[in-house]
Amino acid sequence: QLQFVESGGGLVQPGGSLRLSCTASGFTLSSYTIGWFRQAPGKEHEGVSCIGSGGGVIYYADSVKGRFTISRDNAKNTVYLQMNSLKPEDTAVYYCAGCVVTTTQAILGFGSWGQGTQVTVSP
């Protein structure tokens, strides 16, 4: 069964940075569009950013444009999310999974939500 594994979260002050990593157990990510999603307490999952199989950036949520950068290293079977200029509203559990981009947002394409990694932005 596909199991995504996220890491790199933590506690950071506003304006700080974190780098998240995503890989998958028993599955090669290189052929697929992979995205980062987040869920804040009491809210639905939100698509943050998605990257195509060839490494092209295909989606950023408006709320993170200019601050977050998605990338991938297919040789390492890993997708990254560099998060800069973090704000308290970025606080959420971050997940990675297959991504489908619609006209308005990114949604889960395949896979199920894993453990996620907690990002907390607090003064």
Backbone hydrogen bonds in HBPLUS format (Angstrom, degrees):
<---DONOR---> <-ACCEPTOR-->    atom                        ^
c    i                          cat <-CA-CA->   ^        H-A-AA   ^      H-
h    n   atom  resd res      DA  || num        DHA   H-A  angle D-A-AA Bond
n    s   type  num  typ     dist DA aas  dist angle  dist       angle   num
A0025-SER N   A0003-GLN O   2.89 MM  22  5.40 160.3  1.93 155.0 157.3     1
A0005-VAL N   A0023-THR O   2.83 MM  18  5.34 164.7  1.85 147.9 147.6     2
A0023-THR N   A0005-VAL O   3.03 MM  18  5.34 156.7  2.09 145.7 153.2     3
A0007-SER N   A0021-SER O   2.99 MM  14  5.28 144.0  2.13 149.0 153.0     4
A0021-SER N   A0007-SER O   2.89 MM  14  5.28 161.1  1.93 143.5 147.3     5
A0010-GLY N   A0118-GLN O   2.92 MM 108  6.10 108.3  2.45 138.9 157.9     6
A0120-THR N   A0010-GLY O   2.96 MM 110  6.14 171.0  1.96 155.3 154.8     7
A0012-VAL N   A0120-THR O   2.89 MM 108  6.28 159.3  1.93 166.0 172.8     8
A0122-SER N   A0012-VAL O   3.02 MM 110  6.41 149.4  2.12 151.7 159.8     9
A0016-GLY N   A0013-GLN O   2.93 MM   3  5.50 153.0  2.01 145.4 147.1    10
A0015-GLY N   A0086-LEU O   2.72 MM  71  4.84 165.2  1.74 142.2 147.3    11
A0086-LEU N   A0016-GLY O   3.09 MM  70  5.47 175.1  2.09 151.3 152.0    12
A0018-LEU N   A0083-MET O   2.91 MM  65  5.20 149.7  2.00 142.5 152.3    13
A0083-MET N   A0018-LEU O   2.76 MM  65  5.20 171.3  1.77 178.3 175.4    14
A0020-LEU N   A0081-LEU O   2.87 MM  61  4.98 166.0  1.89 142.3 142.0    15
A0081-LEU N   A0020-LEU O   2.95 MM  61  4.98 148.3  2.05 134.7 137.4    16
A0022-CYS N   A0079-VAL O   2.74 MM  57  5.00 131.4  1.98 148.5 161.9    17
A0079-VAL N   A0022-CYS O   2.87 MM  57  5.00 154.0  1.94 139.8 148.6    18
A0032-TYR N   A0029-LEU O   3.06 MM   3  5.69 168.8  2.08 132.4 133.5    19
A0099-CYS N   A0033-THR O   3.03 MM  66  5.66 161.1  2.07 136.8 137.2    20
A0034-ILE N   A0051-ILE O   3.08 MM  17  5.60 146.1  2.20 159.3 157.0    21
A0051-ILE N   A0034-ILE O   2.88 MM  17  5.60 158.6  1.93 153.2 158.1    22
A0035-GLY N   A0097-ALA O   2.79 MM  62  5.60 174.5  1.79 174.2 175.5    23
A0097-ALA N   A0035-GLY O   3.06 MM  62  5.60 148.1  2.17 147.7 156.2    24
A0036-TRP N   A0049-SER O   2.72 MM  13  5.35 158.4  1.76 162.2 170.0    25
A0048-VAL N   A0036-TRP O   2.80 MM  12  5.43 164.4  1.82 152.5 153.9    26
A0049-SER N   A0036-TRP O   3.35 MM  13  5.35 156.2  2.41 134.8 139.0    27
A0037-PHE N   A0095-TYR O   2.72 MM  58  5.08 163.8  1.74 152.1 156.2    28
A0095-TYR N   A0037-PHE O   2.74 MM  58  5.08 162.8  1.76 142.7 148.8    29
A0038-ARG N   A0046-GLU O   2.87 MM   8  5.25 149.0  1.97 140.7 150.9    30
A0046-GLU N   A0038-ARG O   2.76 MM   8  5.25 155.4  1.82 150.4 158.9    31
A0039-GLN N   A0093-VAL O   2.90 MM  54  5.31 147.7  2.01 142.6 153.1    32
A0093-VAL N   A0039-GLN O   3.03 MM  54  5.31 168.3  2.05 135.4 134.9    33
A0043-LYS N   A0040-ALA O   3.00 MM   3  5.39 158.1  2.05 143.1 139.9    34
A0061-ALA N   A0048-VAL O   2.86 MM  13  5.15 155.4  1.92 150.6 146.7    35
A0050-CYS N   A0059-TYR O   3.14 MM   9  5.12 151.8  2.22 125.5 130.5    36
A0058-ILE N   A0050-CYS O   3.27 MM   8  5.94 161.5  2.31 144.6 148.5    37
A0052-GLY N   A0056-GLY O   2.91 MM   4  5.31 159.5  1.96 166.1 164.3    38
A0055-GLY N   A0052-GLY O   3.02 MM   3  5.36 163.7  2.05 114.4 119.0    39
A0064-VAL N   A0061-ALA O   3.00 MM   3  5.62 159.5  2.04 118.9 124.9    40
A0067-ARG N   A0064-VAL O   2.97 MM   3  5.41 159.9  2.01 136.3 139.3    41
A0068-PHE N   A0064-VAL O   3.07 MM   4  5.65 157.4  2.12 163.8 162.4    42
A0084-ASN N   A0067-ARG O   3.02 MM  17  5.11 153.3  2.09 132.4 140.1    43
A0069-THR N   A0082-GLN O   2.84 MM  13  5.05 150.7  1.92 144.1 153.0    44
A0082-GLN N   A0069-THR O   2.81 MM  13  5.05 164.1  1.84 160.4 156.5    45
A0071-SER N   A0080-TYR O   3.18 MM   9  5.21 158.5  2.23 131.9 134.4    46
A0080-TYR N   A0071-SER O   2.78 MM   9  5.21 167.2  1.79 144.6 149.1    47
A0073-ASP N   A0078-THR O   2.90 MM   5  5.45 165.8  1.92 160.8 164.7    48
A0076-LYS N   A0073-ASP O   2.97 MM   3  5.43 139.4  2.14 109.4 120.5    49
A0078-THR N   A0073-ASP O   3.25 MM   5  5.45 170.5  2.26 136.2 139.1    50
A0077-ASN N   A0074-ASN O   3.04 MM   3  4.59 152.3  2.12  92.7 101.3    51
A0090-ASP N   A0087-LYS O   2.88 MM   3  5.40 163.6  1.90 119.8 125.2    52
A0091-THR N   A0088-PRO O   3.03 MM   3  5.62 165.3  2.05 118.8 122.9    53
A0092-ALA N   A0119-VAL O   2.99 MM  27  5.51 146.7  2.10 146.4 156.9    54
A0119-VAL N   A0092-ALA O   2.89 MM  27  5.51 166.7  1.91 162.1 166.6    55
A0094-TYR N   A0117-THR O   2.90 MM  23  5.25 177.4  1.90 142.7 142.4    56
A0117-THR N   A0094-TYR O   2.90 MM  23  5.25 147.4  2.01 138.7 149.1    57
A0098-GLY N   A0110-PHE O   3.07 MM  12  4.69 144.6  2.20 147.9 148.3    58
A0109-GLY N   A0098-GLY O   2.72 MM  11  4.71 174.5  1.72 121.0 119.7    59
A0100-VAL N   A0107-ILE O   2.93 MM   7  5.32 153.7  2.00 153.6 158.0    60
A0107-ILE N   A0100-VAL O   2.79 MM   7  5.32 167.4  1.80 158.2 161.5    61
A0102-THR N   A0105-GLN O   2.72 MM   3  5.32 172.6  1.72 175.3 174.8    62
